[in-house]
Amino acid sequence: MFLLLLASGPIPDGADAVVQVEDTEKVDNADEPKQVRLLVKTTKGNDISPVIRDSNHAMLLAAAIQHQFKVLDLGIAKDDEECQGRILDKAFASGINILLTSGGVSMGDKDFIKPLLEKRGKVHFNKVISCF
């Protein structure tokens, strides 16, 4: 059995593994319309951990300040396309040179950032991974 969760959503009691939606594909089956196929191997306990919301905010803010960047902190956006669009418009209207976002860029139903940015201009980077 599978359950679709939004990023950073609570993991239900009894769940024994979490797999990113990017590592699944929908299976068309007349009997069970909501089946998925896993594209990766997983094991019991995979990605089961306490949820840490907004885990990147403090690190990104501290790094920008350390490098003496002028920072415009636009806070945490709701999972709402119009709200996120207004926040992006405010950012661009302020004359920013660089926009850093964290979250809302994957394949979930509430991941609006990439398409909103593409409507407003060219996206130069996508899914930058930092390894520490």
N, CA, C and O atoms as a Tinker XYZ file with bonds, in Angstrom:
   528  protein
     1  N      0.841000   -1.177000    0.000000    73     2
     2  CA     0.000000    0.000000    0.000000    64     1     3
     3  C      0.888000    1.243000    0.000000    63     2     4     5
     4  O      1.954000    1.237000    0.617000    81     3
     5  N      0.471000    2.288000   -0.672000    73     3     6
     6  CA     1.229000    3.526000   -0.671000    64     5     7
     7  C      0.317000    4.669000   -0.296000    63     6     8     9
     8  O     -0.905000    4.573000   -0.406000    81     7
     9  N      0.929000    5.757000    0.150000    73     7    10
    10  CA     0.211000    6.953000    0.517000    64     9    11
    11  C      1.012000    8.132000   -0.001000    63    10    12    13
    12  O      2.211000    8.220000    0.264000    81    11
    13  N      0.386000    9.038000   -0.729000    73    11    14
    14  CA     1.064000   10.215000   -1.251000    64    13    15
    15  C      1.142000   11.271000   -0.163000    63    14    16    17
    16  O      0.123000   11.673000    0.398000    81    15
    17  N      2.359000   11.719000    0.135000    73    15    18
    18  CA     2.587000   12.742000    1.154000    64    17    19
    19  C      3.209000   13.968000    0.509000    63    18    20    21
    20  O      3.999000   13.851000   -0.427000    81    19
    21  N      2.854000   15.139000    1.007000    73    19    22
    22  CA     3.537000   16.349000    0.565000    64    21    23
    23  C      4.883000   16.415000    1.260000    63    22    24    25
    24  O      5.042000   15.888000    2.360000    81    23
    25  N      5.849000   17.057000    0.628000    73    23    26
    26  CA     7.170000   17.210000    1.242000    64    25    27
    27  C      7.020000   17.829000    2.616000    63    26    28    29
    28  O      6.240000   18.762000    2.809000    81    27
    29  N      7.759000   17.315000    3.549000    73    27    30
    30  CA     7.737000   17.755000    4.944000    64    29    31
    31  C      6.435000   17.444000    5.653000    63    30    32    33
    32  O      6.209000   17.922000    6.765000    81    31
    33  N      5.578000   16.653000    5.034000    73    31    34
    34  CA     4.341000   16.256000    5.690000    64    33    35
    35  C      4.614000   15.191000    6.738000    63    34    36    37
    36  O      5.641000   14.514000    6.687000    81    35
    37  N      3.704000   15.040000    7.684000    73    35    38
    38  CA     3.909000   14.020000    8.716000    64    37    39
    39  C      3.839000   12.617000    8.129000    63    38    40    41
    40  O      3.025000   12.332000    7.250000    81    39
    41  N      4.704000   11.754000    8.630000    73    39    42
    42  CA     4.721000   10.364000    8.180000    64    41    43
    43  C      3.753000    9.578000    9.062000    63    42    44    45
    44  O      3.875000    9.617000   10.286000    81    43
    45  N      2.799000    8.868000    8.470000    73    43    46
    46  CA     1.799000    8.159000    9.270000    64    45    47
    47  C      2.425000    7.060000   10.132000    63    46    48    49
    48  O      3.409000    6.434000    9.739000    81    47
    49  N      1.846000    6.838000   11.298000    73    47    50
    50  CA     2.265000    5.720000   12.138000    64    49    51
    51  C      2.164000    4.433000   11.344000    63    50    52    53
    52  O      1.205000    4.231000   10.599000    81    51
    53  N      3.132000    3.577000   11.498000    73    51    54
    54  CA     3.120000    2.284000   10.813000    64    53    55
    55  C      3.799000    2.294000    9.457000    63    54    56    57
    56  O      4.037000    1.232000    8.882000    81    55
    57  N      4.122000    3.485000    8.927000    73    55    58
    58  CA     4.825000    3.546000    7.641000    64    57    59
    59  C      6.221000    2.978000    7.831000    63    58    60    61
    60  O      6.874000    3.243000    8.840000    81    59
    61  N      6.679000    2.193000    6.857000    73    59    62
    62  CA     8.001000    1.583000    7.028000    64    61    63
    63  C      9.024000    2.040000    6.005000    63    62    64    65
    64  O     10.171000    1.597000    6.065000    81    63
    65  N      8.656000    2.916000    5.057000    73    63    66
    66  CA     9.613000    3.462000    4.096000    64    65    67
    67  C      8.998000    4.680000    3.411000    63    66    68    69
    68  O      7.778000    4.813000    3.318000    81    67
    69  N      9.876000    5.567000    2.933000    73    67    70
    70  CA     9.457000    6.736000    2.164000    64    69    71
    71  C     10.262000    6.745000    0.871000    63    70    72    73
    72  O     11.477000    6.548000    0.891000    81    71
    73  N      9.587000    6.972000   -0.250000    73    71    74
    74  CA    10.233000    7.031000   -1.558000    64    73    75
    75  C      9.794000    8.330000   -2.227000    63    74    76    77
    76  O      8.608000    8.659000   -2.217000    81    75
    77  N     10.736000    9.071000   -2.808000    73    75    78
    78  CA    10.406000   10.316000   -3.504000    64    77    79
    79  C      9.516000   10.014000   -4.708000    63    78    80    81
    80  O      9.658000    8.975000   -5.353000    81    79
    81  N      8.601000   10.931000   -5.002000    73    79    82
    82  CA     7.693000   10.749000   -6.132000    64    81    83
    83  C      8.473000   10.635000   -7.446000    63    82    84    85
    84  O      8.010000    9.988000   -8.386000    81    83
    85  N      9.662000   11.264000   -7.517000    73    83    86
    86  CA    10.493000   11.166000   -8.729000    64    85    87
    87  C     10.955000    9.735000   -8.986000    63    86    88    89
    88  O     11.312000    9.383000  -10.110000    81    87
    89  N     10.945000    8.916000   -7.941000    73    87    90
    90  CA    11.393000    7.530000   -8.057000    64    89    91
    91  C     10.227000    6.556000   -8.192000    63    90    92    93
    92  O     10.345000    5.376000   -7.861000    81    91
    93  N      9.096000    7.069000   -8.684000    73    91    94
    94  CA     7.915000    6.242000   -8.917000    64    93    95
    95  C      7.315000    6.590000  -10.274000    63    94    96    97
    96  O      7.647000    7.611000  -10.875000    81    95
    97  N      6.432000    5.724000  -10.740000    73    95    98
    98  CA     5.639000    6.062000  -11.924000    64    97    99
    99  C      4.245000    5.497000  -11.739000    63    98   100   101
   100  O      4.065000    4.449000  -11.120000    81    99
   101  N      3.261000    6.199000  -12.280000    73    99   102
   102  CA     1.881000    5.744000  -12.175000    64   101   103
   103  C      1.680000    4.514000  -13.049000    63   102   104   105
   104  O      2.257000    4.398000  -14.130000    81   103
   105  N      0.854000    3.605000  -12.560000    73   103   106
   106  CA     0.514000    2.401000  -13.308000    64   105   107
   107  C     -0.959000    2.497000  -13.681000    63   106   108   109
   108  O     -1.820000    2.631000  -12.812000    81   107
   109  N     -1.239000    2.428000  -14.969000    73   107   110
   110  CA    -2.631000    2.448000  -15.416000    64   109   111
   111  C     -3.217000    1.061000  -15.274000    63   110   112   113
   112  O     -2.798000    0.117000  -15.945000    81   111
   113  N     -4.185000    0.953000  -14.395000    73   111   114
   114  CA    -4.829000   -0.326000  -14.122000    64   113   115
   115  C     -6.298000   -0.033000  -13.854000    63   114   116   117
   116  O     -6.626000    0.694000  -12.916000    81   115
   117  N     -7.171000   -0.586000  -14.660000    73   115   118
   118  CA    -8.599000   -0.316000  -14.536000    64   117   119
   119  C     -9.141000   -0.717000  -13.163000    63   118   120   121
   120  O    -10.056000   -0.074000  -12.650000    81   119
   121  N     -8.590000   -1.762000  -12.572000    73   119   122
   122  CA    -9.076000   -2.223000  -11.273000    64   121   123
   123  C     -8.621000   -1.318000  -10.134000    63   122   124   125
   124  O     -9.393000   -1.067000   -9.209000    81   123
   125  N     -7.403000   -0.830000  -10.179000    73   123   126
   126  CA    -6.817000   -0.005000   -9.120000    64   125   127
   127  C     -6.195000    1.240000   -9.766000    63   126   128   129
   128  O     -5.014000    1.218000  -10.113000    81   127
   129  N     -6.966000    2.324000   -9.934000    73   127   130
   130  CA    -6.463000    3.484000  -10.663000    64   129   131
   131  C     -5.328000    4.246000   -9.978000    63   130   132   133
   132  O     -4.683000    5.083000  -10.610000    81   131
   133  N     -5.075000    3.971000   -8.699000    73   131   134
   134  CA    -4.047000    4.733000   -7.996000    64   133   135
   135  C     -2.873000    3.855000   -7.592000    63   134   136   137
   136  O     -2.434000    3.902000   -6.443000    81   135
   137  N     -2.369000    3.071000   -8.500000    73   135   138
   138  CA    -1.199000    2.257000   -8.218000    64   137   139
   139  C      0.043000    2.948000   -8.760000    63   138   140   141
   140  O     -0.009000    3.695000   -9.738000    81   139
   141  N      1.183000    2.673000   -8.082000    73   139   142
   142  CA     2.458000    3.185000   -8.560000    64   141   143
   143  C      3.470000    2.056000   -8.599000    63   142   144   145
   144  O      3.351000    1.066000   -7.879000    81   143
   145  N      4.461000    2.224000   -9.449000    73   143   146
   146  CA     5.582000    1.285000   -9.545000    64   145   147
   147  C      6.813000    2.000000   -8.998000    63   146   148   149
   148  O      7.088000    3.141000   -9.368000    81   147
   149  N      7.546000    1.333000   -8.127000    73   147   150
   150  CA     8.788000    1.904000   -7.615000    64   149   151
   151  C      9.879000    1.720000   -8.657000    63   150   152   153
   152  O     10.023000    0.636000   -9.222000    81   151
   153  N     10.644000    2.766000   -8.912000    73   151   154
   154  CA    11.729000    2.721000   -9.881000    64   153   155
   155  C     13.081000    2.520000   -9.207000    63   154   156   157
   156  O     14.107000    2.411000   -9.879000    81   155
   157  N     13.079000    2.473000   -7.885000    73   155   158
   158  CA    14.305000    2.253000   -7.109000    64   157   159
   159  C     14.031000    1.177000   -6.070000    63   158   160   161
   160  O     12.888000    0.945000   -5.676000    81   159
   161  N     15.100000    0.527000   -5.636000    73   159   162
   162  CA    14.957000   -0.428000   -4.544000    64   161   163
   163  C     14.904000    0.352000   -3.241000    63   162   164   165
   164  O     15.595000    1.359000   -3.083000    81   163
   165  N     14.095000   -0.107000   -2.324000    73   163   166
   166  CA    14.008000    0.542000   -1.026000    64   165   167
   167  C     14.019000   -0.524000    0.057000    63   166   168   169
   168  O     13.772000   -1.701000   -0.207000    81   167
   169  N     14.300000   -0.106000    1.243000    73   167   170
   170  CA    14.341000   -1.030000    2.364000    64   169   171
   171  C     13.518000   -0.471000    3.512000    63   170   172   173
   172  O     13.252000    0.730000    3.574000    81   171
   173  N     13.124000   -1.337000    4.403000    73   171   174
   174  CA    12.376000   -0.912000    5.576000    64   173   175
   175  C     13.213000    0.113000    6.339000    63   174   176   177
   176  O     14.401000   -0.099000    6.584000    81   175
   177  N     12.582000    1.221000    6.709000    73   175   178
   178  CA    13.284000    2.283000    7.424000    64   177   179
   179  C     13.829000    3.376000    6.522000    63   178   180   181
   180  O     14.341000    4.379000    7.020000    81   179
   181  N     13.734000    3.209000    5.197000    73   179   182
   182  CA    14.258000    4.196000    4.251000    64   181   183
   183  C     13.580000    5.558000    4.461000    63   182   184   185
   184  O     12.361000    5.676000    4.346000    81   183
   185  N     14.379000    6.574000    4.768000    73   183   186
   186  CA    13.933000    7.963000    4.923000    64   185   187
   187  C     12.852000    8.160000    5.989000    63   186   188   189
   188  O     12.137000    9.161000    5.958000    81   187
   189  N     12.727000    7.235000    6.915000    73   187   190
   190  CA    11.809000    7.427000    8.035000    64   189   191
   191  C     12.583000    8.169000    9.112000    63   190   192   193
   192  O     13.465000    7.605000    9.760000    81   191
   193  N     12.250000    9.418000    9.293000    73   191   194
   194  CA    12.942000   10.230000   10.300000    64   193   195
   195  C     12.012000   11.361000   10.714000    63   194   196   197
   196  O     11.038000   11.655000   10.021000    81   195
   197  N     12.315000   11.998000   11.846000    73   195   198
   198  CA    11.491000   13.140000   12.259000    64   197   199
   199  C     11.537000   14.230000   11.193000    63   198   200   201
   200  O     12.570000   14.437000   10.557000    81   199
   201  N     10.432000   14.916000   11.002000    73   199   202
   202  CA    10.353000   15.981000   10.012000    64   201   203
   203  C     10.975000   17.247000   10.574000    63   202   204   205
   204  O     10.661000   17.668000   11.688000    81   203
   205  N     11.858000   17.848000    9.793000    73   203   206
   206  CA    12.450000   19.133000   10.155000    64   205   207
   207  C     11.988000   20.130000    9.108000    63   206   208   209
   208  O     12.450000   20.095000    7.968000    81   207
   209  N     11.089000   21.009000    9.485000    73   207   210
   210  CA    10.553000   21.981000    8.542000    64   209   211
   211  C     11.494000   23.177000    8.431000    63   210   212   213
   212  O     12.091000   23.596000    9.423000    81   211
   213  N     11.622000   23.710000    7.254000    73   211   214
   214  CA    12.419000   24.905000    7.020000    64   213   215
   215  C     13.860000   24.724000    7.481000    63   214   216   217
   216  O     14.442000   25.629000    8.078000    81   215
   217  N     14.425000   23.576000    7.210000    73   215   218
   218  CA    15.773000   23.264000    7.689000    64   217   219
   219  C     16.864000   24.061000    6.975000    63   218   220   221
   220  O     17.966000   24.187000    7.511000    81   219
   221  N     16.599000   24.599000    5.794000    73   219   222
   222  CA    17.630000   25.317000    5.038000    64   221   223
   223  C     17.660000   26.821000    5.312000    63   222   224   225
   224  O     18.661000   27.478000    5.023000    81   223
   225  N     16.598000   27.364000    5.855000    73   223   226
   226  CA    16.462000   28.812000    6.004000    64   225   227
   227  C     17.621000   29.433000    6.779000    63   226   228   229
   228  O     18.269000   30.362000    6.297000    81   227
   229  N     17.875000   28.924000    7.966000    73   227   230
   230  CA    18.925000   29.505000    8.811000    64   229   231
   231  C     20.300000   29.381000    8.154000    63   230   232   233
   232  O     21.099000   30.315000    8.213000    81   231
   233  N     20.577000   28.243000    7.534000    73   231   234
   234  CA    21.874000   28.036000    6.889000    64   233   235
   235  C     22.063000   28.985000    5.699000    63   234   236   237
   236  O     23.121000   29.598000    5.561000    81   235
   237  N     21.057000   29.108000    4.853000    73   235   238
   238  CA    21.165000   30.000000    3.690000    64   237   239
   239  C     21.305000   31.456000    4.123000    63   238   240   241
   240  O     22.100000   32.205000    3.554000    81   239
   241  N     20.541000   31.849000    5.120000    73   239   242
   242  CA    20.608000   33.216000    5.619000    64   241   243
   243  C     21.985000   33.508000    6.215000    63   242   244   245
   244  O     22.574000   34.550000    5.929000    81   243
   245  N     22.494000   32.605000    7.030000    73   243   246
   246  CA    23.817000   32.798000    7.644000    64   245   247
   247  C     24.918000   32.859000    6.580000    63   246   248   249
   248  O     25.829000   33.680000    6.680000    81   247
   249  N     24.838000   32.002000    5.573000    73   247   250
   250  CA    25.858000   32.000000    4.517000    64   249   251
   251  C     25.833000   33.304000    3.729000    63   250   252   253
   252  O     26.887000   33.845000    3.395000    81   251
   253  N     24.656000   33.806000    3.432000    73   251   254
   254  CA    24.550000   35.068000    2.684000    64   253   255
   255  C     25.108000   36.228000    3.496000    63   254   256   257
   256  O     25.822000   37.075000    2.961000    81   255
   257  N     24.786000   36.269000    4.786000    73   255   258
   258  CA    25.282000   37.347000    5.648000    64   257   259
   259  C     26.795000   37.243000    5.813000    63   258   260   261
   260  O     27.493000   38.257000    5.803000    81   259
   261  N     27.299000   36.027000    5.963000    73   259   262
   262  CA    28.743000   35.821000    6.112000    64   261   263
   263  C     29.501000   36.374000    4.904000    63   262   264   265
   264  O     30.609000   36.891000    5.046000    81   263
   265  N     28.909000   36.264000    3.732000    73   263   266
   266  CA    29.554000   36.758000    2.511000    64   265   267
   267  C     29.163000   38.199000    2.199000    63   266   268   269
   268  O     29.424000   38.707000    1.109000    81   267
   269  N     28.534000   38.846000    3.176000    73   267   270
   270  CA    28.185000   40.265000    3.114000    64   269   271
   271  C     27.212000   40.605000    1.989000    63   270   272   273
   272  O     27.268000   41.696000    1.421000    81   271
   273  N     26.324000   39.669000    1.671000    73   271   274
   274  CA    25.270000   39.958000    0.709000    64   273   275
   275  C     24.164000   40.747000    1.396000    63   274   276   277
   276  O     23.885000   40.534000    2.576000    81   275
   277  N     23.547000   41.641000    0.672000    73   275   278
   278  CA    22.344000   42.295000    1.160000    64   277   279
   279  C     21.213000   41.279000    1.001000    63   278   280   281
   280  O     21.000000   40.751000   -0.090000    81   279
   281  N     20.495000   41.007000    2.082000    73   279   282
   282  CA    19.503000   39.929000    2.085000    64   281   283
   283  C     18.101000   40.503000    2.176000    63   282   284   285
   284  O     17.833000   41.387000    2.989000    81   283
   285  N     17.215000   39.998000    1.341000    73   283   286
   286  CA    15.793000   40.268000    1.434000    64   285   287
   287  C     15.133000   38.931000    1.768000    63   286   288   289
   288  O     14.943000   38.093000    0.886000    81   287
   289  N     14.789000   38.732000    3.027000    73   287   290
   290  CA    14.201000   37.478000    3.490000    64   289   291
   291  C     12.689000   37.565000    3.310000    63   290   292   293
   292  O     12.020000   38.338000    3.996000    81   291
   293  N     12.162000   36.786000    2.401000    73   291   294
   294  CA    10.727000   36.829000    2.098000    64   293   295
   295  C      9.928000   35.788000    2.882000    63   294   296   297
   296  O      8.735000   35.602000    2.640000    81   295
   297  N     10.588000   35.116000    3.816000    73   295   298
   298  CA     9.879000   34.219000    4.719000    64   297   299
   299  C      9.476000   32.902000    4.083000    63   298   300   301
   300  O     10.000000   32.497000    3.046000    81   299
   301  N      8.540000   32.257000    4.730000    73   299   302
   302  CA     8.046000   30.957000    4.294000    64   301   303
   303  C      6.738000   31.155000    3.544000    63   302   304   305
   304  O      5.813000   31.788000    4.053000    81   303
   305  N      6.661000   30.615000    2.336000    73   303   306
   306  CA     5.459000   30.763000    1.517000    64   305   307
   307  C      4.484000   29.626000    1.789000    63   306   308   309
   308  O      4.890000   28.496000    2.063000    81   307
   309  N      3.222000   29.932000    1.712000    73   307   310
   310  CA     2.185000   28.902000    1.816000    64   309   311
   311  C      2.244000   28.011000    0.579000    63   310   312   313
   312  O      2.784000   28.409000   -0.454000    81   311
   313  N      1.688000   26.807000    0.688000    73   311   314
   314  CA     1.581000   25.903000   -0.466000    64   313   315
   315  C      0.425000   26.358000   -1.348000    63   314   316   317
   316  O     -0.563000   25.644000   -1.518000    81   315
   317  N      0.566000   27.552000   -1.903000    73   315   318
   318  CA    -0.494000   28.170000   -2.701000    64   317   319
   319  C      0.161000   28.891000   -3.871000    63   318   320   321
   320  O      1.030000   29.741000   -3.674000    81   319
   321  N     -0.249000   28.556000   -5.074000    73   319   322
   322  CA     0.391000   29.098000   -6.276000    64   321   323
   323  C      0.306000   30.617000   -6.354000    63   322   324   325
   324  O      1.298000   31.269000   -6.676000    81   323
   325  N     -0.859000   31.192000   -6.066000    73   323   326
   326  CA    -0.997000   32.650000   -6.135000    64   325   327
   327  C     -0.124000   33.345000   -5.096000    63   326   328   329
   328  O      0.512000   34.358000   -5.390000    81   327
   329  N     -0.095000   32.805000   -3.892000    73   327   330
   330  CA     0.738000   33.373000   -2.824000    64   329   331
   331  C      2.212000   33.341000   -3.230000    63   330   332   333
   332  O      2.918000   34.338000   -3.078000    81   331
   333  N      2.668000   32.221000   -3.736000    73   331   334
   334  CA     4.066000   32.098000   -4.148000    64   333   335
   335  C      4.371000   33.040000   -5.314000    63   334   336   337
   336  O      5.455000   33.619000   -5.378000    81   335
   337  N      3.422000   33.193000   -6.226000    73   335   338
   338  CA     3.604000   34.118000   -7.340000    64   337   339
   339  C      3.759000   35.549000   -6.865000    63   338   340   341
   340  O      4.606000   36.282000   -7.374000    81   339
   341  N      2.943000   35.961000   -5.885000    73   339   342
   342  CA     3.049000   37.318000   -5.333000    64   341   343
   343  C      4.405000   37.528000   -4.654000    63   342   344   345
   344  O      5.004000   38.596000   -4.777000    81   343
   345  N      4.881000   36.517000   -3.946000    73   343   346
   346  CA     6.183000   36.634000   -3.279000    64   345   347
   347  C      7.301000   36.768000   -4.312000    63   346   348   349
   348  O      8.215000   37.575000   -4.139000    81   347
   349  N      7.228000   35.978000   -5.386000    73   347   350
   350  CA     8.246000   36.105000   -6.436000    64   349   351
   351  C      8.186000   37.480000   -7.088000    63   350   352   353
   352  O      9.227000   38.084000   -7.347000    81   351
   353  N      6.989000   37.981000   -7.356000    73   351   354
   354  CA     6.859000   39.317000   -7.952000    64   353   355
   355  C      7.455000   40.383000   -7.038000    63   354   356   357
   356  O      8.114000   41.308000   -7.513000    81   355
   357  N      7.229000   40.260000   -5.730000    73   355   358
   358  CA     7.809000   41.200000   -4.767000    64   357   359
   359  C      9.337000   41.132000   -4.802000    63   358   360   361
   360  O     10.013000   42.160000   -4.757000    81   359
   361  N      9.869000   39.925000   -4.881000    73   359   362
   362  CA    11.324000   39.752000   -4.941000    64   361   363
   363  C     11.901000   40.426000   -6.180000    63   362   364   365
   364  O     12.873000   41.176000   -6.088000    81   363
   365  N     11.302000   40.159000   -7.337000    73   363   366
   366  CA    11.828000   40.737000   -8.578000    64   365   367
   367  C     11.657000   42.254000   -8.616000    63   366   368   369
   368  O     12.515000   42.962000   -9.144000    81   367
   369  N     10.558000   42.755000   -8.062000    73   367   370
   370  CA    10.324000   44.204000   -8.034000    64   369   371
   371  C     11.328000   44.922000   -7.139000    63   370   372   373
   372  O     11.564000   46.118000   -7.305000    81   371
   373  N     11.922000   44.193000   -6.186000    73   371   374
   374  CA    12.883000   44.811000   -5.267000    64   373   375
   375  C     14.259000   44.990000   -5.902000    63   374   376   377
   376  O     15.130000   45.632000   -5.314000    81   375
   377  N     14.466000   44.429000   -7.100000    73   375   378
   378  CA    15.737000   44.601000   -7.792000    64   377   379
   379  C     16.794000   43.572000   -7.431000    63   378   380   381
   380  O     17.987000   43.863000   -7.524000    81   379
   381  N     16.393000   42.396000   -7.028000    73   379   382
   382  CA    17.351000   41.360000   -6.632000    64   381   383
   383  C     18.256000   40.962000   -7.795000    63   382   384   385
   384  O     17.886000   41.092000   -8.962000    81   383
   385  N     19.442000   40.478000   -7.457000    73   383   386
   386  CA    20.363000   39.927000   -8.442000    64   385   387
   387  C     20.371000   38.402000   -8.420000    63   386   388   389
   388  O     20.607000   37.759000   -9.443000    81   387
   389  N     20.114000   37.835000   -7.258000    73   387   390
   390  CA    20.106000   36.380000   -7.074000    64   389   391
   391  C     18.880000   36.014000   -6.270000    63   390   392   393
   392  O     18.530000   36.698000   -5.307000    81   391
   393  N     18.229000   34.940000   -6.663000    73   391   394
   394  CA    17.088000   34.424000   -5.913000    64   393   395
   395  C     17.408000   33.001000   -5.473000    63   394   396   397
   396  O     17.666000   32.128000   -6.302000    81   395
   397  N     17.390000   32.776000   -4.163000    73   395   398
   398  CA    17.575000   31.427000   -3.621000    64   397   399
   399  C     16.244000   30.965000   -3.059000    63   398   400   401
   400  O     15.619000   31.668000   -2.265000    81   399
   401  N     15.815000   29.785000   -3.471000    73   399   402
   402  CA    14.608000   29.188000   -2.907000    64   401   403
   403  C     14.978000   27.819000   -2.374000    63   402   404   405
   404  O     15.964000   27.215000   -2.797000    81   403
   405  N     14.189000   27.347000   -1.459000    73   403   406
   406  CA    14.412000   26.025000   -0.886000    64   405   407
   407  C     13.060000   25.362000   -0.730000    63   406   408   409
   408  O     12.201000   25.852000    0.003000    81   407
   409  N     12.873000   24.258000   -1.412000    73   407   410
   410  CA    11.593000   23.569000   -1.358000    64   409   411
   411  C     10.657000   24.048000   -2.457000    63   410   412   413
   412  O     10.868000   25.097000   -3.065000    81   411
   413  N      9.628000   23.263000   -2.694000    73   411   414
   414  CA     8.632000   23.632000   -3.695000    64   413   415
   415  C      9.113000   23.517000   -5.123000    63   414   416   417
   416  O      8.547000   24.155000   -6.011000    81   415
   417  N     10.157000   22.709000   -5.377000    73   415   418
   418  CA    10.753000   22.662000   -6.713000    64   417   419
   419  C     10.778000   21.254000   -7.304000    63   418   420   421
   420  O     11.442000   21.018000   -8.314000    81   419
   421  N     10.079000   20.344000   -6.700000    73   419   422
   422  CA    10.173000   18.959000   -7.145000    64   421   423
   423  C      9.000000   18.609000   -8.045000    63   422   424   425
   424  O      8.697000   19.339000   -8.989000    81   423
   425  N      8.352000   17.513000   -7.762000    73   423   426
   426  CA     7.272000   17.023000   -8.620000    64   425   427
   427  C      5.949000   16.890000   -7.889000    63   426   428   429
   428  O      5.010000   16.303000   -8.426000    81   427
   429  N      5.852000   17.417000   -6.686000    73   427   430
   430  CA     4.626000   17.310000   -5.915000    64   429   431
   431  C      3.530000   18.211000   -6.456000    63   430   432   433
   432  O      3.786000   19.119000   -7.246000    81   431
   433  N      2.315000   17.947000   -6.021000    73   431   434
   434  CA     1.168000   18.739000   -6.463000    64   433   435
   435  C      1.256000   20.197000   -6.034000    63   434   436   437
   436  O      0.616000   21.055000   -6.640000    81   435
   437  N      2.031000   20.487000   -5.011000    73   435   438
   438  CA     2.151000   21.848000   -4.479000    64   437   439
   439  C      3.509000   22.470000   -4.781000    63   438   440   441
   440  O      3.868000   23.473000   -4.164000    81   439
   441  N      4.265000   21.907000   -5.705000    73   439   442
   442  CA     5.586000   22.428000   -6.063000    64   441   443
   443  C      5.452000   23.381000   -7.253000    63   442   444   445
   444  O      5.576000   22.975000   -8.408000    81   443
   445  N      5.196000   24.654000   -6.947000    73   443   446
   446  CA     4.890000   25.658000   -7.970000    64   445   447
   447  C      6.086000   26.518000   -8.372000    63   446   448   449
   448  O      6.020000   27.215000   -9.384000    81   447
   449  N      7.173000   26.489000   -7.609000    73   447   450
   450  CA     8.255000   27.457000   -7.817000    64   449   451
   451  C      8.832000   27.411000   -9.236000    63   450   452   453
   452  O      8.930000   28.449000   -9.892000    81   451
   453  N      9.209000   26.238000   -9.711000    73   451   454
   454  CA     9.830000   26.169000  -11.044000    64   453   455
   455  C      8.912000   26.698000  -12.143000    63   454   456   457
   456  O      9.347000   27.540000  -12.930000    81   455
   457  N      7.646000   26.238000  -12.235000    73   455   458
   458  CA     6.805000   26.802000  -13.305000    64   457   459
   459  C      6.538000   28.299000  -13.136000    63   458   460   461
   460  O      6.418000   29.017000  -14.128000    81   459
   461  N      6.443000   28.777000  -11.893000    73   459   462
   462  CA     6.257000   30.217000  -11.686000    64   461   463
   463  C      7.481000   30.999000  -12.150000    63   462   464   465
   464  O      7.351000   32.060000  -12.759000    81   463
   465  N      8.664000   30.475000  -11.864000    73   463   466
   466  CA     9.889000   31.148000  -12.322000    64   465   467
   467  C      9.997000   31.123000  -13.840000    63   466   468   469
   468  O     10.387000   32.115000  -14.455000    81   467
   469  N      9.650000   29.988000  -14.445000    73   467   470
   470  CA     9.727000   29.879000  -15.908000    64   469   471
   471  C      8.784000   30.853000  -16.591000    63   470   472   473
   472  O      9.070000   31.301000  -17.702000    81   471
   473  N      7.660000   31.195000  -15.955000    73   471   474
   474  CA     6.733000   32.188000  -16.520000    64   473   475
   475  C      7.332000   33.596000  -16.462000    63   474   476   477
   476  O      6.935000   34.480000  -17.222000    81   475
   477  N      8.290000   33.793000  -15.554000    73   475   478
   478  CA     8.842000   35.119000  -15.321000    64   477   479
   479  C     10.217000   35.325000  -15.940000    63   478   480   481
   480  O     10.736000   36.441000  -15.919000    81   479
   481  N     10.820000   34.270000  -16.494000    73   479   482
   482  CA    12.144000   34.428000  -17.091000    64   481   483
   483  C     12.855000   33.099000  -17.225000    63   482   484   485
   484  O     12.232000   32.040000  -17.168000    81   483
   485  N     14.160000   33.160000  -17.402000    73   483   486
   486  CA    14.966000   31.962000  -17.607000    64   485   487
   487  C     15.484000   31.438000  -16.278000    63   486   488   489
   488  O     16.013000   32.195000  -15.464000    81   487
   489  N     15.327000   30.140000  -16.064000    73   487   490
   490  CA    15.860000   29.474000  -14.874000    64   489   491
   491  C     17.252000   28.964000  -15.232000    63   490   492   493
   492  O     17.403000   28.149000  -16.142000    81   491
   493  N     18.269000   29.446000  -14.514000    73   491   494
   494  CA    19.646000   29.075000  -14.824000    64   493   495
   495  C     20.116000   27.846000  -14.071000    63   494   496   497
   496  O     20.964000   27.109000  -14.573000    81   495
   497  N     19.591000   27.607000  -12.890000    73   495   498
   498  CA    19.964000   26.436000  -12.102000    64   497   499
   499  C     18.701000   25.785000  -11.581000    63   498   500   501
   500  O     17.703000   26.456000  -11.317000    81   499
   501  N     18.755000   24.485000  -11.436000    73   499   502
   502  CA    17.627000   23.744000  -10.904000    64   501   503
   503  C     18.169000   22.563000  -10.101000    63   502   504   505
   504  O     19.014000   21.812000  -10.590000    81   503
   505  N     17.693000   22.402000   -8.892000    73   503   506
   506  CA    18.068000   21.281000   -8.034000    64   505   507
   507  C     19.568000   21.205000   -7.768000    63   506   508   509
   508  O     20.207000   20.180000   -8.002000    81   507
   509  N     20.109000   22.305000   -7.279000    73   507   510
   510  CA    21.506000   22.327000   -6.867000    64   509   511
   511  C     21.619000   21.526000   -5.577000    63   510   512   513
   512  O     20.842000   21.735000   -4.645000    81   511
   513  N     22.563000   20.630000   -5.521000    73   511   514
   514  CA    22.757000   19.792000   -4.347000    64   513   515
   515  C     24.036000   20.214000   -3.655000    63   514   516   517
   516  O     25.086000   20.335000   -4.285000    81   515
   517  N     23.941000   20.440000   -2.345000    73   515   518
   518  CA    25.152000   20.765000   -1.591000    64   517   519
   519  C     25.557000   19.558000   -0.771000    63   518   520   521
   520  O     24.717000   18.915000   -0.142000    81   519
   521  N     26.826000   19.254000   -0.778000    73   519   522
   522  CA    27.349000   18.113000   -0.030000    64   521   523
   523  C     28.329000   18.646000    1.013000    63   522   524   525
   524  O     29.306000   19.320000    0.686000    81   523
   525  N     28.051000   18.335000    2.244000    73   523   526
   526  CA    28.931000   18.776000    3.328000    64   525   527
   527  C     29.567000   17.591000    3.976000    63   526   528
   528  O     30.347000   17.746000    4.916000    81   527
